[in-house]
């Protein structure tokens, strides 16, 4: 079996992050570590869904955990992931602006 390429690993990470609920969770954790109940409150997602998505994010190394008594605290495993999300939002904002300019030009 051949080793996985960097492209395979990148695609795996993109698939992991390619879910709006997971992006909401990551966005909620940018402010700092949170308990599941805090993530539920911040995202508006059901507790069961948050737990499922956190398990996936944890399995792929996007979030890390720390136990405090009976509770698990989640945090972003690598702060660069937040920067990646910020860059994606910048790209989307630029694309939206370009589209808006095109539509405005068409209306004239």
C-alpha positions as CSV (number, residue, x, y, z in Angstrom):
1,X,0.0,0.0,0.0
2,X,1.4,3.4,-1.0
3,X,1.6,6.2,1.5
4,X,-1.0,8.9,1.3
5,X,0.0,12.0,-0.5
6,X,-0.3,15.5,0.9
7,X,-3.1,16.0,-1.5
8,X,-5.0,13.0,0.0
9,X,-4.5,14.5,3.5
10,X,-5.6,18.0,2.3
11,X,-8.7,16.5,0.7
12,X,-9.5,14.7,3.9
13,X,-9.2,17.8,5.9
14,X,-11.3,19.8,3.4
15,X,-14.0,17.0,3.6
16,X,-14.0,17.3,7.3
17,X,-14.3,21.0,7.2
18,X,-16.8,20.9,4.4
19,X,-19.9,20.9,6.6
20,X,-21.7,24.0,7.7
21,X,-22.4,22.6,11.2
22,X,-18.7,21.8,11.7
23,X,-17.7,25.3,10.5
24,X,-20.2,26.8,13.0
25,X,-18.6,24.7,15.8
26,X,-15.1,25.7,14.7
27,X,-16.2,29.4,14.6
28,X,-17.6,29.1,18.1
29,X,-14.3,27.7,19.4
30,X,-12.3,30.5,18.0
31,X,-13.1,32.6,21.1
32,X,-11.6,29.9,23.3
33,X,-12.2,26.4,24.8
34,X,-15.8,25.4,25.4
35,X,-18.0,22.7,26.9
36,X,-20.5,20.9,24.7
37,X,-23.3,22.8,26.3
38,X,-21.6,26.1,25.5
39,X,-21.1,25.0,21.9
40,X,-24.8,24.0,21.6
41,X,-25.8,27.4,22.9
42,X,-23.4,29.3,20.6
43,X,-24.3,27.4,17.5
44,X,-28.0,26.7,18.0
45,X,-27.4,23.0,17.0
46,X,-28.9,20.1,18.8
47,X,-26.7,18.5,21.5
48,X,-26.6,15.2,19.7
49,X,-25.6,16.8,16.4
50,X,-22.9,18.8,18.2
51,X,-21.5,15.7,19.8
52,X,-21.5,13.8,16.5
53,X,-19.7,16.6,14.7
54,X,-17.2,17.1,17.5
55,X,-16.3,13.4,17.3
56,X,-15.5,13.8,13.6
57,X,-13.6,17.0,14.2
58,X,-11.6,15.3,17.0
59,X,-10.9,12.2,14.9
60,X,-9.4,14.4,12.1
61,X,-7.3,16.5,14.5
62,X,-9.3,19.7,14.1
63,X,-10.3,19.9,17.8
64,X,-8.5,18.7,20.9
65,X,-10.0,17.9,24.3
66,X,-9.2,18.2,27.9
67,X,-11.2,16.6,30.7
68,X,-12.3,18.6,33.7
69,X,-14.1,16.2,36.1
70,X,-17.0,14.7,34.2
71,X,-17.0,17.4,31.5
72,X,-14.9,17.5,28.3
73,X,-13.6,20.9,27.1
74,X,-13.0,21.3,23.4
75,X,-10.6,23.7,21.7
76,X,-9.1,24.3,18.3
77,X,-6.2,21.9,17.9
78,X,-4.1,24.3,15.7
79,X,-4.8,28.0,15.6
80,X,-3.8,28.0,11.9
81,X,-7.1,26.3,11.2
82,X,-8.9,29.5,12.3
83,X,-6.7,31.5,10.0
84,X,-7.6,29.2,7.1
85,X,-11.3,29.8,7.8
86,X,-10.7,33.5,8.0
87,X,-8.9,33.4,4.6
88,X,-11.8,31.5,3.1
89,X,-14.3,34.1,4.3
90,X,-12.1,36.8,2.8
91,X,-12.1,35.0,-0.5
92,X,-15.9,34.6,-0.4
93,X,-16.3,38.3,0.5
94,X,-14.1,39.3,-2.5
95,X,-16.0,37.0,-4.8
96,X,-19.3,38.5,-3.6
97,X,-18.0,42.0,-4.2
98,X,-16.8,41.1,-7.7
99,X,-20.2,39.5,-8.5
100,X,-21.9,42.6,-7.2
101,X,-19.8,44.9,-9.4
102,X,-20.6,42.7,-12.4
103,X,-24.4,42.8,-11.7
104,X,-24.2,46.6,-11.2
105,X,-22.4,47.0,-14.5
106,X,-25.1,44.9,-16.2
107,X,-27.9,47.0,-14.8
108,X,-26.4,50.2,-16.3
